């Protein structure tokens, strides 16, 4: 749920991990997902610019493993 990522730092970490996991090719999907939050529904262009500022080969420690942790956490929350 994109509303679970209203904290900027968590959202940024998620974006960086999705970027890494997709080699930068998940831009459209990430923007579409992010703008499902009503607070950010009109921010597609800004989110796209943020995505474009990332580099798939950048070593910032945020990887597909980070994305997997978010997915596991989301699944656990759905089961509660």
N, C-alpha and C positions, 0 to 999 in steps of 0.2 A: 504494500500500500504506500503510494508516494507520500501520503500525509504523515507516515511514520518517519520521514526524512526531512522534516522542516528545519531541523538543526543544520545550519550551513556546513559545519565541519563533517557531519555524518554523510550528508548528501554529496559533498565533494569527494569523500573517500569512496562512496558507492560509484560515483561517476568515473573516477580514476580506475577503479577496479573493473568496471564494465568496459571502459576504453581498452584496458590491457587485455581483458578476456576476448575481445572481438578484434584486436589488432586495429582499433579505430573505426571498424566497419559498422558498429552498432549505433551510430549517431542518430538516425531517424527513430529507431526504437526507443532509445533513451529519452529523447525529446518528447516523444509521444507518451511515454510512461510518466515523465516528470510533470507534464502539463495536465495530467489527470487530476492533480491536486488543484482544487478551485482557486487557491491563493496564488497559483503560478500558471494558470491557464492561458494567460496572455504573454508568457515569457519565452516562447519557443525560440525567437531570434536570439535573445540573450543566452539561453542555454546552449544553443548551437555554437555561438561564439566561444563560450567556455569550453565546450567539447573540442572545438577546433584548436584551442590553445594547447591541448595536451599532445604529447608525442608518444606514440606506441612504444618506442624504444627507451623512453626515459626511465631511469632507475630511481624511483622514489620509494621503493619498498611496497607499493600497492600493486598487487597482482591478482590473478584469477583466484588465488587462495582467499583473498579478502572478500571477493564476490561470493565465493562458496560459503564463507562464514555468515554473510548477510542472508543468504538463501536458507541455510540451516536454521538460523534464528527466526526467520519469517515463518518457516514451516512449523517450528515449535510453538510459536505464538498462535498459529491457526489451529493447532491441536488443543490448546488450552480452552 
